[in-house]
Amino acid sequence: MNFTRLALRSITGNSFRSWVVVLCAMLVAGLALATSLILRGAENSLRLTIDRLGADIIVVPQGAETKVESALLMSTPASIWMPDNVVGEIASVPGVAVVSPQLYLSSLENASCCSVSSMFLVAYDPATDFTIEPWLEKKIGSRLSLGEAVGGMHVFVPLGEENIKIYGYLISLKANLEPTGTGLDQTMFFTFETARDIARLSPTLAVKPLEIPLNSISAALVRVTPGVDPHEVALEIFRKVSGVTPLESPNLFLSYRKQMTGLLHSNLIVLGITWGLSLVLIGLVFSMAANERRRELGVLRALGATRDFVLRSLLMEAGILALIGGGVGVVLTTFVVILFRTRIIQSLSLPFIFPSILSLLVQVVAGLALALLSVALAALVPAYRISYQDPANAMRE
Amino acid sequence: MIVLDNITKDYVLTKESIVKAVKGVSLEIQRGEFVVVTGRSGSGKTTILNLMAGLTRPTSGRVLLDGVDLWSLSDKKQSWLRSQKFSFVFQFPSLIPTLTVMENIVLPVIFNKDHWNSDAASQRAGELLKMVGLEEKRTVYPRQLSAGQQQRIVIARALMNHPEVILADEPTSDLDEQTEGEIVDLFTQIHREEHVTIVMVTHTSQLAAYGTRSITMAMGEIVN
């Protein structure tokens, strides 16, 4: 017989109390972990997307900011255009080092001439590009030729085929980019030359032609000269180039960040209410259990248990229950988030990337610590009260 | 030797209602005595017993154990003394319901670990089970025992740490006449063979004959 065994026997012998505490700890740890996983997953995803874009500023047609963000994050096909002469105007702004234009296109929806439906397509200018080309050089040691593409993590060649068909045009997939958890994972990148070739052949190959307005681009990625404040450059572009909106990298996806903040607030409110209620419930259940066990605890005191022993014994029981409940809560939450990741992303309209094992472990430990702290806090008052009671009084009816 | 020196104990129920459970009692109990304390319900017998072991603090007066004032000691030292010198047999079922008979008997060892290893504790518990005639019940839970059997196990537990003093509070009150006789015989046997000081509280005046000394209490005072 030892201290731990005594605590474990008491846990199994008080099943109602044990179940309530385990359930409360499960809820607290699970909710905390879910909130942390989803919000950190979304934040990581946004950060990776900004890193992937590699631009200090993205210049888009005025009023098309949200469409561009939705296209990049959620792979929502966007058809936005501005005259290509803005590239020269932007390049003339002091502090601009490189400007690279891009075309935003999409494959047809459920058409026999496209093996992928409504896919977001990005065409870039290899002469000025500073995002895809360096990655290609590093990964496959060559540039994309006509008819070749790279895809996001989830772009793949249909089973039994060798190419991806877009507007009846066969494209060879050369490589896949690392995951970002955003629409970029379902996006295909190819050169302007390939885009124009698709557009040229599409009237004969596709059920509907690919139209690229003449002398138009969708967006321009800007890299500023080292040492120059991107904010100043963005202001200058805004002043000098009409009909465009410069989006600075840190301010990208503002609407999504606002949505995340809203989600964070509602989750924190739910978590706060659950935490408060759990604390009260655990406190009540522990009071009831401690009261029921007054005699038993009084007997222990009579047999030689110190006040500290009784207090530690009760807190240890609480701790074990908190770890069991918290453990079940974090494991269940992790599985639910893994299994229903797509549904969660769809229902929240937020990008999401699953954290690294280390980050997941840190969040799991934090969830467990919250459960442990909550249960210990709730059990402390009744445990303290009963342990400091006169043993003779504790044993009286 | 246990000395109660002009002890009083008041229970404050409300501001206006104070119960004077013990009124200026002085008493000396020598090593090896078997003292039977009798008296009606509410006479202060149980309170006297609790005061002797430091289970409740006196309102005034001193409790001396071998010349040491019990209430001058810290909780830790008091608890240590309880585990070393005292054992209790209560009126109510006092076995821990979530532990088996064997685990209940070795329970006091937790608080007296320096003197025991687990083999020695198991051996001692086995001997005590044999002594109380319930060897075959070692793995059962208290709810599976009769009231008399439970009280025998409590007595075995009380002997586990080789106590100097056993304080028994109405140990036979819930038992039938035959079992009552068996339990009192067990106390007599323990007193004779283990040379343990026993203070037994009872409302049955006939049991006074079993002790080496008898004390009668009424209204919080020793009257005889």
Interface residues (C-beta under 8 A of the other chain):
Chain A: M1 N2 F3 R5 L6 R9 S10 T12 G13 N14 R295 E296 G298 V299 L300 R301 A302 L303 G304 A305 T306 R307 D308 F309 D390 P391 A392 N393 M395
Chain B: T47 N50 A53 L55 T56 R57 D75 K76 S79 W80 R82 S83 Q84 F86 S87 F88 F90 F92 S94 I96 P97 T98 L99 E103 V106 L107 P108 V109 I110 F111 N112 A121 R157 N161
